[in-house]
Amino acid sequence: MDEWAYEEVTPVLLQHRLQILNQRGLDRLPLPGQGQTLDRWRALAKVANHDLGLVKLYEGHTDALAILSELDGFVPLPDSLWGVWAAEPPDARLLVRYGADSMVTLHGRKSWCSGASLVSHALVTAWMDDHPMLVAVEMNQPGVEVTQDGWRAVGMQATGSVDVLFDGAAGVLVGAPGRYLHRPGFWHGGGGIAACWYGSATALADTLRAHCKRHREPHALAHLGHVDAALLGAATALRQAAAWIDREPTADARYPICQLRAVVEQCSEIVIRHAGRAFGAAPLCRDAYCARHMADLPVYLRQSHAERDLAVLGDLNLLEGAPWQL
């Protein structure tokens, strides 16, 4: 993947790269909670280190495979590319109706559909009355319209996380109602997102380290020290969380994953701040690899809900937290 780092990224190029990873079997990651969770997260971090747009699609595809396995869904076709679209904004509520045989039909708008024009299939959250459902849908069929609405971002631009309109598109229910959210793997997947953040942060740290080797001056070295300490903490948190998941694969992982995401988010923000202050404008304007990570990572980090997530973490600490002793 090293040769990919400095190429201009377009949606078609992301699709081609995801297909290459798929064809090489690199999408068949160890499933979380089966003893190799850290290896799974390392793979996500490695792809993220090269390009966050690519890992956004890669993480969605590999998460879909894990979800289908966990919920006893069907085995996807070998060359299929999957997305997972689970955002639930109040103005875009997708509805499910029973159709012919074992099929259902989808009706409404789904927002934040990453790679909507690039994937062949998707797992989408939808509603039947007040019951949350998960539906597998093929994108190339009547009743599916990929719009150009809802995505004006500069960061993560090539992912094309647009709105999709469904008008009677056929789909298949995956798992029982509500099962998607109430399963161990839901929070395991949230840890995978943190691994992606970490991988991008290491890309910026690599650029900073190379800068410091060329310009060994005190201020840049101090910034590198900040980054080194932050990444050590995040890496330790990722290892500990992965080990916890492998020890307790069926336990509720919400608290440890909320802790993990907070640690890696804070680390990423430290890296963005100190890397930019250390090497100045030149890499942001002349180094496509660095500039892309600087633009993409702040957008990807907003999969965290900032203080709302921290408030949840504080509440979980009161309920489940142990004293902070060594």
C-alpha positions in Angstrom: 0.0 0.0 0.0 3.0 2.3 0.3 2.6 3.4 -3.4 -1.0 4.6 -2.6 0.0 7.2 0.0 0.8 10.1 -2.4 -1.7 9.5 -5.2 -4.6 11.9 -5.6 -7.7 10.3 -4.1 -11.0 10.1 -6.0 -14.1 8.0 -5.3 -13.4 5.7 -8.2 -9.8 5.2 -6.9 -11.1 4.3 -3.4 -13.4 1.8 -4.9 -10.6 0.2 -6.9 -8.3 0.0 -3.9 -11.1 -1.5 -1.8 -11.6 -4.1 -4.5 -7.9 -4.9 -4.5 -7.9 -5.4 -0.7 -11.0 -7.6 -1.1 -9.5 -9.7 -3.9 -6.3 -10.3 -1.9 -8.4 -11.6 1.0 -7.3 -8.7 3.2 -10.9 -8.0 4.2 -11.2 -11.3 5.9 -10.0 -10.0 9.3 -10.1 -11.9 12.5 -13.6 -11.5 14.1 -13.6 -9.4 17.3 -13.7 -11.3 20.6 -12.1 -14.5 19.2 -8.5 -14.0 20.4 -7.1 -11.8 17.7 -9.0 -8.5 18.2 -5.7 -6.5 18.3 -4.7 -8.0 15.0 -8.0 -6.8 13.5 -7.4 -3.3 14.9 -3.8 -3.3 13.6 -5.1 -4.0 10.1 -7.5 -1.1 10.4 -4.8 1.2 11.7 -2.5 0.2 8.9 -5.0 1.1 6.2 -5.9 4.3 8.0 -2.2 5.3 8.1 -2.2 5.3 4.3 -5.6 6.9 3.7 -8.6 7.7 5.9 -11.0 7.7 3.0 -10.0 4.2 2.1 -10.2 3.0 5.7 -13.7 4.5 6.1 -14.9 2.2 3.3 -12.7 -0.7 4.4 -13.9 -0.5 8.0 -17.5 -0.4 6.9 -17.0 -3.4 4.7 -15.2 -5.5 7.3 -17.7 -4.4 10.0 -20.5 -5.6 7.7 -18.8 -9.0 7.4 -18.5 -9.2 11.2 -22.1 -8.2 11.7 -23.4 -10.8 9.3 -21.3 -13.5 11.0 -22.5 -12.5 14.5 -26.2 -12.3 13.6 -26.1 -15.5 11.6 -26.7 -13.7 8.4 -26.0 -15.1 5.0 -22.4 -15.3 3.6 -21.7 -12.4 1.2 -20.6 -13.0 -2.3 -16.8 -13.0 -2.6 -16.5 -9.9 -4.7 -19.2 -7.8 -3.1 -18.4 -4.5 -1.3 -20.5 -3.6 1.7 -21.3 -0.5 3.7 -22.9 -0.1 7.1 -25.3 2.9 7.4 -26.6 3.3 10.9 -26.9 7.0 11.4 -30.4 8.0 12.7 -30.8 11.8 12.3 -34.4 13.0 13.0 -35.0 14.2 9.5 -34.0 11.0 7.7 -35.9 8.0 9.1 -36.0 4.8 6.9 -39.1 2.6 7.2 -39.5 -1.1 6.6 -42.5 -2.9 5.3 -43.0 -6.6 4.7 -42.9 -7.6 1.0 -43.2 -10.9 -0.9 -41.8 -14.2 0.6 -39.1 -13.4 3.2 -38.2 -10.0 1.7 -39.0 -6.6 3.1 -39.1 -3.2 1.3 -37.4 0.0 2.3 -39.0 3.5 2.1 -37.5 6.9 2.9 -34.2 8.7 3.1 -31.0 7.4 4.7 -28.3 10.0 5.5 -24.5 9.7 5.9 -24.2 6.7 3.5 -20.4 6.5 3.1 -19.4 5.1 -0.3 -23.0 5.0 -1.5 -22.1 5.1 -5.1 -19.2 2.7 -4.7 -20.5 -0.3 -2.7 -22.6 -3.2 -4.1 -24.5 -3.9 -0.9 -25.3 -2.2 2.5 -26.6 -3.0 5.9 -29.0 -0.2 6.9 -30.8 0.5 10.1 -34.5 1.1 9.6 -37.8 1.1 11.5 -40.9 -1.0 11.5 -43.4 0.8 13.7 -41.2 1.5 16.8 -39.0 -1.5 16.3 -35.4 -1.0 15.0 -34.4 -3.4 12.3 -31.3 -4.1 10.3 -31.7 -4.8 6.6 -29.3 -6.0 3.9 -30.0 -4.3 0.6 -28.4 -4.6 -2.9 -27.7 -1.2 -4.3 -28.1 -2.0 -8.0 -31.9 -2.3 -8.2 -35.0 -0.2 -8.9 -36.0 1.8 -5.9 -32.5 2.9 -4.9 -31.4 6.4 -5.7 -27.9 7.7 -4.7 -28.3 11.4 -4.4 -25.7 14.2 -4.4 -27.2 15.6 -1.2 -25.8 15.9 2.3 -22.0 15.9 1.7 -20.1 19.1 1.1 -17.1 18.2 3.2 -13.5 18.9 2.2 -12.1 16.3 4.6 -13.2 12.8 3.7 -14.5 14.2 0.5 -13.9 11.1 -1.7 -16.0 8.9 0.6 -19.1 10.5 -0.8 -21.2 10.1 2.4 -24.4 11.3 0.7 -28.1 10.7 1.2 -29.7 7.6 -0.4 -33.4 7.5 -1.2 -35.3 4.2 -1.0 -38.6 3.7 -2.7 -39.7 0.2 -2.3 -36.3 -1.3 -2.7 -36.1 -5.0 -1.7 -34.1 -6.1 1.3 -33.6 -9.0 3.7 -33.9 -8.7 7.5 -30.7 -9.5 9.4 -31.2 -10.6 12.9 -34.1 -10.1 15.2 -35.5 -6.6 15.8 -33.2 -4.5 18.0 -30.5 -7.2 17.9 -28.0 -5.0 15.9 -27.7 -2.5 18.8 -27.9 -5.1 21.6 -25.1 -7.4 20.8 -21.5 -7.5 22.0 -20.1 -6.7 18.6 -21.7 -3.3 18.4 -19.2 -1.9 20.9 -16.4 -4.0 19.5 -17.0 -2.2 16.2 -16.7 1.1 18.0 -13.2 0.2 19.1 -12.4 -0.5 15.5 -13.2 3.2 14.7 -10.7 4.2 17.4 -8.1 2.1 15.7 -8.7 4.0 12.5 -8.3 7.3 14.3 -5.1 6.0 15.8 -3.7 5.0 12.4 -4.3 8.4 10.9 -2.6 10.1 14.0 0.4 7.9 13.4 0.6 9.2 9.8 0.9 12.7 11.1 3.3 11.7 13.7 5.5 10.0 11.0 5.5 13.3 9.1 6.5 15.2 12.3 9.2 12.8 13.1 10.7 13.1 9.6 10.6 16.9 10.0 12.4 16.7 13.3 15.1 14.6 11.8 15.7 17.3 9.2 15.3 20.2 11.6 16.5 19.1 15.1 15.5 22.2 17.0 14.1 22.4 20.5 10.5 23.6 19.7 9.9 20.9 17.1 11.4 18.3 19.5 9.0 19.4 22.3 6.1 19.0 19.9 7.4 15.5 19.0 7.6 14.7 22.7 3.9 15.7 23.2 2.9 13.5 20.3 5.1 10.5 21.5 3.5 10.6 24.9 0.0 10.9 23.5 0.4 8.0 21.1 1.9 5.8 23.8 -1.2 6.3 25.9 -3.5 5.6 23.0 -1.6 2.5 21.9 -1.7 1.1 25.5 -5.5 1.8 25.6 -6.0 -0.1 22.3 -4.0 -3.1 23.5 -5.8 -3.2 26.8 -9.3 -2.9 25.3 -8.5 -5.6 22.7 -7.3 -7.9 25.4 -10.4 -7.2 27.5 -12.7 -8.0 24.5 -10.9 -11.3 24.0 -11.2 -12.2 27.7 -14.9 -11.2 27.8 -16.2 -11.6 24.3 -19.9 -11.7 25.3 -19.7 -9.0 28.0 -21.1 -5.5 27.6 -18.1 -3.6 26.3 -19.7 -0.1 26.4 -17.6 1.2 29.3 -14.2 0.0 28.2 -14.9 1.1 24.6 -16.1 4.5 25.7 -12.9 4.9 27.7 -10.9 3.8 24.7 -12.6 6.2 22.2 -12.1 9.1 24.6 -8.4 8.3 25.0 -7.7 7.9 21.3 -9.8 11.0 20.4 -7.8 13.2 22.8 -4.6 11.7 21.5 -5.6 12.5 17.9 -6.4 16.1 18.8 -3.0 16.4 20.5 -1.3 15.1 17.4 -3.2 17.4 15.0 -2.4 20.4 17.2 1.3 19.7 17.8 2.2 18.4 14.4 0.7 21.4 12.7 2.5 23.8 15.1 5.8 22.0 14.6 6.1 21.8 10.9 4.1 24.8 9.8 2.4 25.4 6.5 4.7 23.7 4.1 3.6 20.1 4.5 -0.1 21.2 4.7 0.3 22.9 1.3 2.9 20.7 -0.5 2.7 17.2 0.9 -0.5 15.6 -0.3 -0.3 12.7 2.2 0.1 15.0 5.2 -2.5 17.5 3.9 -5.1 14.8 3.3 -4.7 13.4 6.9 -4.9 16.9 8.3 -8.2 17.5 6.5 -9.7 14.1 6.9 -8.9 13.3 10.6 -10.9 16.1 12.2 -14.0 15.1 10.1 -13.6 11.4 11.0 -13.2 12.2 14.7 -16.7 13.7 14.7 -18.0 10.2 14.7 -17.4 10.9 18.4 -20.1 13.1 19.9 -17.6 15.1 22.0 -18.9 16.2 25.4 -22.1 14.1 25.0 -19.9 11.0 24.8 -17.8 12.2 27.7 -21.0 12.7 29.8 -21.9 9.1 29.0 -18.4 8.0 30.1 -18.8 9.9 33.3 -22.1 8.3 34.1 -20.7 4.8 33.3 -17.8 5.6 35.7 -20.3 6.2 38.5 -22.0 2.9 37.7 -19.1 0.6 36.9 -15.9 2.4 37.5 -13.2 1.1 39.8 -10.7 3.3 41.8 -7.9 4.7 39.7 -5.1 2.7 41.5 -2.2 0.9 40.0 
